[in-house]
């Protein structure tokens, strides 16, 4: 029983955290700019967030990427990494100079 509960902690975090109220299907979008714009809308409108809108939106995106882990295909990771840059651009933050190559992430052996 404890194993079953521990496998669902990320769902509980997503539903009850004070981060954001996300639009449905935001992480299934194919366009990085649309993902970023959706996260911005959610962050700006959310009354549940504690941090500033940029930090809340970026935190939710990073949370999703980290939870997907090794199960996230390289092409999808690339799209989500591009969404991070789009989010930075929308909020007037500097882009990162380079990203880790998708698929070349650290893996457990």
N, C-alpha and C positions, 0 to 999 in steps of 0.2 A: 504494500500500500504506500509506503514512504517513497518508493521509487516512482510510482505513478504520479504522486503529488510533485516531486522534485522535477519531473520532466515538463511540467506545465508552468513553471515559475515565470517564464518569459511572457506567457499569455497574461498572467496575473499582473505583471509589471506594466504591460501595454494597456491593459484595461483600467488599472487603478492608479497609475503613477500620476504625478502632477506635471508631466511633461507636455503632452499635446493631445488634442482631440483630432485624430487624423481623418482625412477624407478616405472613404473606402477605395481600395485598390491602388493607392498611391504608389506602392512599390512594384506594381505590375506594369506600370506605364513604360513604354519603350523610349520615350524622348527624355533625355536628362534635364532639359530646360523645363519640361512640364512637371517632372518630379519635384524639381526645386521650387517652381511656382506654387505647386500644391502644398508643399511643406511650409512655404512662406505664408500662404493664406491661412493655413491651420495655426501656425505659430502666432500670427498677428491677431487672430480671432479668439484663440484659446484663453479662457479665464483660469485654467488649471495650471498653467506654467508658473514656475518660480523664477527662472532666469530670463534674460532678455530674449526676444524672439529668435535672433540668429542662433544663439547657443542652444535653445530648445530644439529648433529645427535640425541643426547639425547633429545634436545628440541623438535624436530619434533615427536619423539616417545611419549614423555609425552603429547604433544599437542593432538595427536591422542587419547590417553587413556582418557584424560580429556574431550575431545569433545564427546566421545562415552558415557561417564558417566554411568548412570544406565542401559543403553541399551546394555552394553557390557557383554556378558555371562561370568561367573566365569572361565570357561575353557579357553576362549580367553584372559581374563585378565591375567591368570597365564602364558600363552605363551608369552604375551607381557612383563610381568614383568621379565620373564626369558631372553627375548631379551635384556632388560636393562643390566642384569648381563653379558651377552655375549658381549655386546658393551663395557662395562667396561673392560672386559678381553682382547678384541681385541686391545684396546687403552692402555693397561697396567695400568689401574686404579684399585684401590681396590674394591672388591665386597662388597655389604652391608651385614651385618651379618644376618638380617632377613627382611622379607617382611610382610606387612599386609596380613592377610589371605584373598584370593579372596572370594568375596561374603560377607565379613564382613566389607565392607567400610561404611563410614558415609552415612546415607540416610536421606533425608528430610522427616519430618513427617507432 
